[in-house]
Amino acid sequence: MDAPLYLPSSAWEEPARLSKTLTVGGSSMGEFLADPVGRAILKSELPGLDTIVSIPQLKPHLSNLSPLQLSQIGGVVSADAVKRIEAKSKER
């Protein structure tokens, strides 16, 4: 039995990625970095963001750790920066 032939779609559109509400406790660093607005918020509050995300021991865990959890690790993200990130993410 031959496989059926399907005509190419004429009305297909690339799906648009919807941005979700980012929170410091409920969103991972990976989610913040994947969202252009979230990345801009992190860059404005964390001057060393490029250094932070390139730490070899931390890099594999960015999709699991939230900014709040990174503030609890000690020195990676300050508690004040977390408050400012939360405030800016609520504004958008």
C-alpha positions as CSV (number, residue, x, y, z in Angstrom):
1,M,0.0,0.0,0.0
2,D,1.4,3.4,-1.0
3,A,1.5,6.3,1.4
4,P,-1.1,9.0,0.7
5,L,-0.1,12.1,-1.0
6,Y,-1.0,15.4,0.7
7,L,-1.0,18.8,-1.1
8,P,1.2,21.5,0.4
9,S,-0.6,23.9,2.8
10,S,-1.4,27.2,1.3
11,A,-2.4,29.1,4.4
12,W,0.3,27.9,6.9
13,E,1.7,30.6,9.1
14,E,4.7,30.4,11.5
15,P,3.3,30.1,15.0
16,A,4.0,33.2,17.2
17,R,5.6,32.6,20.6
18,L,3.4,34.2,23.3
19,S,5.3,35.7,26.2
20,K,4.2,34.5,29.6
21,T,4.2,36.5,32.7
22,L,7.7,36.2,34.2
23,T,8.1,36.1,38.0
24,V,11.3,35.8,40.0
25,G,10.1,32.8,42.0
26,G,8.1,31.0,39.3
27,S,10.2,31.5,36.1
28,S,13.7,30.1,35.5
29,M,16.6,32.1,34.4
30,G,16.4,30.2,31.1
31,E,12.8,31.6,30.6
32,F,14.0,35.1,31.4
33,L,16.8,34.8,28.9
34,A,14.6,33.3,26.2
35,D,12.2,36.3,26.4
36,P,13.7,39.5,24.9
37,V,12.0,41.7,27.5
38,G,13.0,39.4,30.3
39,R,16.6,39.4,29.1
40,A,16.5,43.2,29.0
41,I,15.2,43.4,32.5
42,L,18.0,41.0,33.7
43,K,20.7,43.0,31.8
44,S,19.5,46.2,33.4
45,E,19.6,44.9,36.9
46,L,22.5,42.5,36.7
47,P,25.5,44.2,35.1
48,G,27.5,40.9,35.2
49,L,24.7,38.8,33.5
50,D,27.0,37.5,30.7
51,T,29.5,36.4,33.4
52,I,26.8,34.8,35.5
53,V,25.3,32.7,32.7
54,S,28.8,31.6,31.5
55,I,29.8,30.1,34.9
56,P,30.5,26.4,33.9
57,Q,29.0,25.0,37.2
58,L,25.9,27.2,36.9
59,K,25.2,26.9,33.1
60,P,23.5,23.5,33.1
61,H,21.1,24.6,35.9
62,L,19.8,27.9,34.4
63,S,16.7,26.2,33.1
64,N,15.9,25.0,36.6
65,L,16.9,27.9,38.8
66,S,14.9,31.1,39.3
67,P,16.4,34.5,40.0
68,L,15.0,34.1,43.6
69,Q,16.9,30.8,44.0
70,L,20.1,32.3,42.7
71,S,19.8,35.1,45.3
72,Q,19.8,32.3,47.9
73,I,22.9,30.6,46.6
74,G,25.0,33.5,47.9
75,G,26.3,36.4,45.9
76,V,25.1,35.4,42.5
77,V,22.1,37.7,42.5
78,S,21.5,40.2,45.3
79,A,18.1,40.3,47.1
80,D,17.7,44.0,46.1
81,A,18.2,43.1,42.4
82,V,15.5,40.4,42.8
83,K,13.0,42.9,44.1
84,R,13.8,45.3,41.2
85,I,13.5,42.5,38.7
86,E,10.1,41.4,40.1
87,A,8.8,45.0,40.0
88,K,10.0,45.5,36.4
89,S,8.5,42.2,35.3
90,K,5.1,43.1,36.7
91,E,5.2,46.4,34.8
92,R,5.4,44.8,31.4
